[in-house]
Amino acid sequence: MGTKSPGGPQRCRLILKQCLSIQLTKPGHTPEDFWMYDSGYMIFQNFLAANAQCWWNGPLTAATRGLKYAGHVAPGMLLITGEPCALEVIRGAYARSVLKAPATYLINSVVH
């Protein structure tokens, strides 16, 4: 967060308060091995695809449809946003080990 950020540091903090951070890792790789090749938006799309097919969990499927890509911090931090209820469903799914990681990744944590 440099001083040239539009809106300054306060705006950045406000955006982060409205996000969930999903920490991802690739098994068998150090973060330095893959960070420069990752496209945050593609990881987000893979995350949505992995969780949109959860037909037995309607709330998770609905929450997944309402998520928006907020950013990617290399290595391995995916930032998502959405309605507070949708974010709570995502957190709950992670707590119950139902949330699926994007292909070739593992979810280490979900932090608000």
C-alpha positions in Angstrom: 0.0 0.0 0.0 1.9 2.9 -1.2 1.0 6.6 -0.8 0.0 6.7 -4.4 -2.9 4.2 -3.9 -6.2 5.7 -5.0 -8.1 6.7 -1.8 -5.1 6.0 0.4 -4.5 3.5 3.1 -7.9 4.1 4.6 -9.6 2.9 1.5 -7.4 -0.2 1.3 -8.3 -1.1 4.9 -12.0 -0.7 4.2 -11.7 -3.0 1.2 -9.9 -5.6 3.3 -12.5 -5.5 6.0 -15.1 -6.6 3.4 -13.0 -9.5 2.1 -12.2 -13.1 3.1 -8.6 -14.2 2.6 -8.1 -17.7 1.5 -4.6 -18.9 2.0 -3.6 -21.5 -0.6 -0.6 -23.8 -1.1 0.5 -26.2 -3.8 1.5 -29.5 -2.3 5.1 -30.4 -3.0 6.1 -26.9 -4.0 7.6 -23.9 -2.1 5.8 -20.7 -2.7 8.7 -19.3 -4.7 8.2 -22.1 -7.2 4.8 -21.0 -8.5 3.8 -17.5 -7.5 5.0 -15.7 -10.7 3.0 -18.0 -12.9 -0.3 -17.8 -11.0 -3.2 -15.6 -12.3 -5.3 -14.7 -9.3 -8.4 -14.4 -11.4 -7.9 -17.9 -12.8 -7.4 -19.3 -9.3 -10.6 -17.6 -8.3 -12.4 -19.1 -11.3 -11.1 -22.6 -10.4 -12.2 -22.0 -6.8 -15.7 -21.1 -8.0 -15.9 -24.2 -10.3 -14.8 -26.5 -7.5 -17.5 -25.3 -5.1 -20.3 -24.6 -7.5 -20.8 -28.3 -8.1 -21.6 -28.9 -4.4 -25.2 -30.0 -5.2 -25.8 -31.5 -1.7 -25.1 -28.1 -0.1 -27.5 -25.5 -1.5 -26.3 -22.6 0.7 -22.7 -23.1 -0.4 -23.7 -23.2 -4.1 -25.7 -20.1 -3.7 -22.9 -18.3 -1.8 -20.4 -19.3 -4.5 -22.6 -17.6 -7.1 -22.5 -14.3 -5.2 -18.7 -14.1 -4.7 -16.5 -11.6 -6.4 -12.8 -11.5 -7.0 -11.1 -8.9 -4.9 -7.5 -9.7 -5.6 -4.6 -12.0 -5.2 -1.5 -11.5 -3.1 1.4 -13.7 -4.2 2.2 -16.2 -3.0 -1.1 -18.0 -2.4 -3.5 -15.5 -0.8 -6.8 -15.2 -2.7 -9.1 -12.2 -1.7 -12.8 -12.6 -2.2 -15.8 -10.5 -1.4 -19.5 -10.8 -1.5 -22.6 -10.3 0.7 -21.9 -10.9 4.4 -24.1 -13.9 4.5 -22.3 -15.5 1.6 -18.9 -14.9 3.2 -20.2 -16.5 6.4 -21.4 -19.5 4.5 -17.8 -19.8 3.0 -16.3 -19.6 6.4 -18.7 -22.2 7.8 -17.9 -24.5 4.9 -14.2 -24.2 5.6 -14.8 -24.9 9.3 -16.7 -28.1 8.4 -14.0 -29.1 5.8 -16.6 -28.9 3.0 -15.0 -26.0 1.1 -13.0 -27.2 -1.9 -9.7 -25.8 -3.0 -9.0 -24.9 -6.7 -7.4 -27.7 -8.7 -3.8 -28.5 -7.6 -4.1 -26.4 -4.4 -4.9 -26.9 -0.8 -6.7 -24.4 1.5 -4.5 -23.7 4.6 -6.8 -21.1 6.2 -9.7 -18.7 5.7 -9.4 -15.4 7.5 -11.8 -12.5 7.7 
